[in-house]
Amino acid sequence: MSGIGHFAPGLAAKTAAPQIPLWVFLAAGETNDLLYFLFTSIRLEQKVETTMSFTEGVKYLSPVSNPWSHGFFMSVVWSVIAAALAFLFYRDRRSSLILGAVVFSHWILDFLMHSNLPLFFEGSPHIGLGLENSGAGFLFITVFDLVILAGGIFIFLRAKRQTKFTAKEIQ
């Protein structure tokens, strides 16, 4: 994914947990990538180098595994940590579960695109549908990225508009 589709779950989730700031939800959707940048900067993980085109898809220039930022197991861990932190701040179980789900949504969306997501740590099997590995798949996932972002924006703006009208009706 280009990354912008990861904002969609946060935009949609904001409507279900209004006490959590939007920026928290947007960062939650990008948690895995933010961790990737941190972990590559401290050399815990290797930097991914690719070429991309709509004719050939994404080609990895060297085999890379990023289990700490993008592995299934660690994605579950990051989601649980995010939910626990949200509960500490907001004292609302529902909101904290929603935030944890937004963090995990990153892995779900990456599962569609990538074929190299480790289940656990280095040496464990890699999974993913790998739509990025062909030109047609890469084009599809790029369009999908834009469509879900538009959907997230639509849900967010619709809820915001309804809230505005409800507030006016109360006055």
C-alpha positions, 0 to 999 in steps of 0.5 A: 500500500502507498500508506494513505489507505492506512488512514481510512480505518482511523478516520472511520473509527473516530466516529465510534470513539469521539473522545480519542483525538483524530491524530491518535487514530491516524497515527494508530493506522500507521503504527507499523510503518512508524515502528519500521522507520524507528527500527530501521534507524536503530538497525533492528530491522533492515531497510526495504529497497524496491522498484515499483511500476504498474507493469511489473509491480513491486520488486524487492532488490534484496530479501527482507523480513521485518518481523518487529514492525510488520510481523503478525505476532508483533502486530498483535502485540502492538495492537494490545499495547495500543489498546492498553494505553488507550484504556489508561488514558480514556478509561473506556474499554470500547474506545481502547478496543477500537484503537487497538483494532485500528493498529491491527488494521495496518497488518490486515491491509498489508496482508493484501499487498505483501507476500513477505509478512513474517508470522513470528520472528526471523526464519518463520514462514512469510504470508500475504496475498502479494497483490503487489507482485504483479502489475495488475495486482499493484494497480488494483491495490493502488486503486483499492488504497484510494477507494478505502481512503475515500470511504474513510473520509466519507464516513468521517465527514458524514458523522461530523456533519450529523453531529453538527446538525444534532448540536444545532437541533438541541439548541 
